[in-house]
Amino acid sequence: MYLLKFLNKLARIQNIVVLFLLVLSQSYSQQISLKDQTTNENLPDVLIYNEDKSKSIITNTDGVVDLKVFSENDKIYFQLLGYSILERFKETIIDGSIIYLQEENQALDEVILSVARSESNTSQVAEKVSVIKSTDVFLTSPSSGAELLELSPGVRVQKSQGGGGSPIIRGFEANRVLIVVDGVRMNNAIYRSGHLQNSITIDPNNIERVEVIFGSSSVGYGSDAMGGVIHYYTKNPILKSSKKINSTFTSNYSSANQSVSNNYIANYSKDNWGSITSLTVSKYGDIKIGKNRRHGYENWGLTPLFSKNSRNSFFPEPSVNKNQNIQKNTEYSQVDLFQKFLFKIGETNLLNVNIQFSKSSDIDRYDQLSIPLGNSLKFAEWYYGPQKRFLLSPSLKIFPEKKFMKKGVITLGIQKINESRIKRRFNTMNRSYQIEDLNVFSVNGDFDTYFEGGHSISYGLESTYNYNDSRAYDRMIEISDNKITGLSQKIPIPTRYPSDGSSYTSFASYINWSWNMSEFFTFNIGTRLTFTGIKADWDDQVSVNPQLSEIDLYSRALTTTVSIKLRPSKKVQINTVLSSGFRNPNIDDIGKIRESNGLLVVPNTFLKPEYAYNLDLGIDFRSLNNNNFISFRGFSTIISRHIARDNFTVFSDTTTPDLSTIIYNGEEVITISNKNLGNRFIHGFSVDGFSKVLNNLKLDYSLTYTQGDINETYGPLPSISPLFGSLSMSYKKKDINIQAIYKFSEAKDANSYSFGGEDGLYETPFIIENNGIIYLGSPKWSNLSIYGSKNILSNLILRLGLTNVFDTHYRTFASGISSPGRSIEIGLNLEL
């Protein structure tokens, strides 16, 4: 009896205790939701932390989080890449409330990562910087890292083949524009001054954001950053994610070239380490061009004949193309592998191990395979062998919080790059090979600190070492019917680069001081000192110039940037940038041997660094509600000791009586080389902006004008794009995203094309008169494309697009290949 009463009392006490604990837990619980301010979508994986970062938590897949880990008087930060950082005191947040984050492109305090190699608030950055975000990349689904850059206003991309793309910024291209991936320079000792296709080795599926800095940026980045910097930031693993394993599968199809690209990404998240793995397999068919020839040239860009020859197939004559609107020899395939590990070391330090690998198939050089020769074609084979790029880059982020070093990152880079060029003419069995094996090692140390009064300092060191092994030989092909069954012994021929090896070494240090004096004024000054050395050796038995044996060159460069940002009101910002950039001649500039269209580029070991002195003036207007923004920029650049191609005499050559020519590959060709040709000038302006027409409807626009001087002796500057621009209308609401993009370009007159052949005048329309062929320059063009995406299931997104809606035939400036015609784009993104 007494036992029963005791048990009943115990049960009552237990119920009271449980109820008390439940009430207590509810009183301490403070659940909130994080959402996108524009689309009202839930935001998972938002990082929330206090001021000293001793406490942190992440929202779950529904965007919900409990703030009970924070104290009532804590100042809390809400951070998600692509959104403005939000600050709140916990005591002001009501349980059950919704907190909205604003996208960075609409925010006044967008964070820029690349200027001076440190984080900066956009309101304090005077340089023009364009940001491409992963959401933009997903909607338009560009096929390569080169096409991705066309999403940035002010950037144009040149193409010579299906697998290619060379960005042009403010009249600078190739090795005058620096490309960086996760803090590691892609520009190397054999980056050429013509057109490059190296950007195709960057997989758009792995990109988190791209920042494009316009104008000389040598203080933070060194040589090659004369026209600007393109910095690709790849995705990172997430620690402490609410979902430990997360994977997605994406598939894209394009009808213009019957391409299919499949990507699989897997994320694994633990408290102290995480991993992201990505594999992309892509196959691109021959490109079908537009039929609507508004330019009036009925035969320009058609492909009447093509070569069916390949590495393993032989055909003695060109084949007739049944559909001349299909650009034969533009197909290729590619595999991209991406792996990142992120480890938390101690309380704050982070170790990131970055592995990237890309390998393409043989890539035909369409522009070369289309060169006519009488009633036939010049080349039976002209292709790049499989291009391989391997990157291993561990980086350590440290947060010592010392007086002169609040934080820093040390980045190592190991790159191995394989390139080859294979060519054979019709009516010959002789196939030529040029093979490059390049190894690149780099180390960067970038550090930041700050002091009271708005002072912040970033400083660092950089060292690089490039070694290239260049080989070249001829081999006779052996055939049986239409198959190549064997190859003869190798016969040495002149290599593209120094035949006995070449190296390029650099060491640099920089410092940058920024003073945010008040809410109205920011001053910035930085300087960089760079030392470079080039060593090269030739085997004179197979060189086009027997006088070449070895070179050992050293140079140094001091560059400076001064910028002022004035904010007279919340609506207006005035930007002034005075900067200098430089480019030290690399192995490609000094030691290259290359023949194209009867011009043979030969080595010149007397080159000196070229400099760019840039003045950038701009004014920005923004409405108080942040719904309207417009930016005007004007720039003027002086290039000192400009490196360009000019006639060159090989005095040791006796193969022809003409001093301006030699016999090369059985033909008499004119010899030219890179030279320092004095001072040149570039100026121009740009207009960029956006306007929110309605809450979910936004208009973006841009216009870029560039003009280079025309020297009486050396002719027009290369890579000067004609006036171009874009208009874009986008609609976002919940799970629907629609965007229409209109792009246009004015014509470029033949008289403004460079003499050295970089602009590809011979790729433009022409007429035949008594005096021979007269090229007419590039016609103007315009293009409309429409893209859309919708969440058709909670884990499935459908993407549709119609590009080049009016099926217009056009070629972008300096390109040797026509752009795709009307194309239906279909994509699926499945979260597994």
Beta strands, then each sheet from edge to edge (+ up, - down):
strand 1: 31-36
strand 2: 47-50
strand 3: 56-58
strand 4: 64-66
strand 5: 75-79
strand 6: 86-89
strand 7: 98-101
strand 8: 111-112
strand 9: 120-121
strand 10: 128-133
strand 11: 155-158
strand 12: 166-169
strand 13: 172-173
strand 14: 177-181
strand 15: 184-185
strand 16: 207-214
strand 17: 228-234
strand 18: 245-254
strand 19: 259-269
strand 20: 273-284
strand 21: 287-288
strand 22: 305-306
strand 23: 319-320
strand 24: 326-327
strand 25: 332-345
strand 26: 349-360
strand 27: 363-364
strand 28: 372-373
strand 29: 376-377
strand 30: 379-384
strand 31: 388-398
strand 32: 407-425
strand 33: 430-451
strand 34: 455-480
strand 35: 483-487
strand 36: 491-492
strand 37: 502-518
strand 38: 521-537
strand 39: 550-566
strand 40: 572-583
strand 41: 594-596
strand 42: 599-601
strand 43: 610-622
strand 44: 628-640
strand 45: 643-647
strand 46: 661-664
strand 47: 667-676
strand 48: 680-694
strand 49: 697-708
strand 50: 710-711
strand 51: 715-716
strand 52: 724-733
strand 53: 736-745
strand 54: 748-749
strand 55: 766-769
strand 56: 772-775
strand 57: 777-778
strand 58: 781-793
strand 59: 796-803
strand 60: 823-831
sheet 1: 4+ 1- 7-
sheet 2: 3+ 2- 5+ 6-
sheet 3: 8+ 9-
sheet 4: 10+ 16- 17+ 14+ 15-
sheet 5: 11+ 12- 13+
sheet 6: 27+ 30- 32+ 31- 26+ 25- 20+ 19- 18+ 60- 59+ 58- 53+ 52- 49+ 48- 44+ 43- 40+ 39- 38+ 37- 34+ 33-
sheet 7: 27+ 30- 32+ 31- 26+ 25- 20+ 19- 18+ 60- 59+ 58- 53+ 52- 49+ 48- 44+ 43- 40+ 39- 38+ 37- 34+ 35-
sheet 8: 27+ 30- 32+ 31- 26+ 25- 20+ 19- 18+ 60- 59+ 58- 53+ 52- 49+ 48- 44+ 43- 40+ 39- 38+ 37- 34+ 36-
sheet 9: 21+ 24-
sheet 10: 22+ 23-
sheet 11: 28+ 29-
sheet 12: 41+ 42- 47- 45+
sheet 13: 41+ 42- 47- 46+
sheet 14: 50+ 51-
sheet 15: 54+ 57-
sheet 16: 55+ 56-
end
